[in-house]
Amino acid sequence: MDYSVQVQKQIYFVRHCHAHGQHRDSPLTTNGLKQAEQLAYYFSKLDKRIDCIISSPYLRAIDSIKPFAMKQDLSIHIDERLQERMLSVQPIDDWLEVLEHSFQEPDFALPGGESSNDAFKRAYPILDEIVQQNDYQNIIIVSHGNLIALLLNHFDHTFGFEQWKTMRNPDIYALQFCEELESPQHIIWQDLYK
């Protein structure tokens, strides 16, 4: 990345911390609660002030960023468009294969489920709104791995199913909107796991 280009906005995508399940109200595990504290520490040490936090309505997403929001006296704005992608309304035995297929064929969807394109079109307008919002420069978006991967894929087409598989709970990605370019950049924070 050319650092001589001035960054206009920086969006931090946070995949939620480790949780007890996939349901909307699944709480964080004991380890997940510790990870949420580590996230708070990480963002508190940045050399820039976070202006806004937007989260999935799922409990595990909200609770992942709550310690930081409380320390910084920031509100967590809930946005339904950031909720977990629904692959199917029915349980699927081979969900990993279905997910991989959905990355390869973005319009593929099981009955009652969302295609990759459907999920992307649901969430992407949030980024447009953020870019148009002049009051915020540094924003945290807390969501889910699948949806974050689809959003990052829009800016970096090499970010697909294989990259999704390497994502951790939690994980952080930064998307910088600059004067002349837009490029996702992974922020490494492996030191939290030492």
C-alpha positions, -999 to +999 in steps of 0.1 A: +000+000+000+012+035-008+013+053+026+018+086+009-019+085+000-040+099+028-065+076+045-099+091+046-117+063+065-107+032+083-131+004+090-121-024+114-140-056+108-141-077+139-152-113+138-168-121+172-150-139+200-154-176+208-191-184+216-211-214+229-230-218+197-244-203+165-278-192+178-287-155+179-285-155+217-254-178+221-232-163+248-194-160+248-174-188+264-152-181+293-123-178+268-145-156+246-150-132+275-112-130+280-108-124+242-133-095+245-111-079+271-081-084+248-100-067+220-107-038+244-070-035+252-060-038+215-084-010+204-075+012+234-038+011+224-044+022+188-030+056+179-064+067+166-097+073+183-127+050+173-156+072+164-184+046+160-192+009+167-217-009+146-226-045+155-246-075+144-276-080+166-263-114+178-253-115+214-219-130+207-210-100+185-223-073+209-206-089+239-173-091+219-170-053+217-189-044+249-158-041+271-142-016+247-174+003+242-178+007+280-142+018+285-145+044+258-181+054+267-192+046+231-227+034+221-230+001+201-252+007+172-271-025+163-277-032+126-297-062+115-279-062+082-248-075+099-265-106+113-251-141+105-257-154+070-283-181+069-272-210+047-304-229+052-335-230+075-329-267+079-299-284+095-273-294+069-249-323+074-224-312+048-225-274+056-188-269+049-192-282+013-224-261+008-205-230+021-176-237-003-200-241-032-217-208-023-183-190-026-177-206-060-213-199-072-224-167-055-260-170-066-264-206-052-287-209-023-305-237-005-343-233+001-349-206+027-312-197+028-292-167+015-268-169-014-234-152-011-248-124-033-279-120-012-258-117+020-234-093+004-262-071-010-278-070+025-246-058+042-227-037+016-249-006+019-236-001+054-202+006+039-216+031+015-234+048+044-202+049+064-182+064+035-208+091+031-208+099+068-184+128+074-185+126+112-168+093+115-132+084+104-125+052+124-153+027+127-155-008+141-180-032+126-186-064+145-201-093+126-195-129+115-168-146+096-189-156+065-203-121+060-170-104+067-153-127+041-179-118+015-174-080+021-136-084+019-139-104-013-155-074-029-123-054-024-098-084-028-111-112-050-085-135-037-102-135-003-125-165-006-134-198+010-098-208+018-092-175+035-124-178+054-112-211+068-081-194+082-101-168+101-101-170+139-125-161+166-119-132+171-101-117+141-096-082+129-093-068+094-089-032+084-104-017+053-089+016+044-107+041+021-081+064+007-082+094-017-074+072-048-078+035-037-096+011-015-077-020-002-083-044+026-053-049+049-051-076+075-041-064+109-020-090+127-027-094+164-013-128+170+006-115+201-027-117+219-026-155+217+009-160+231 
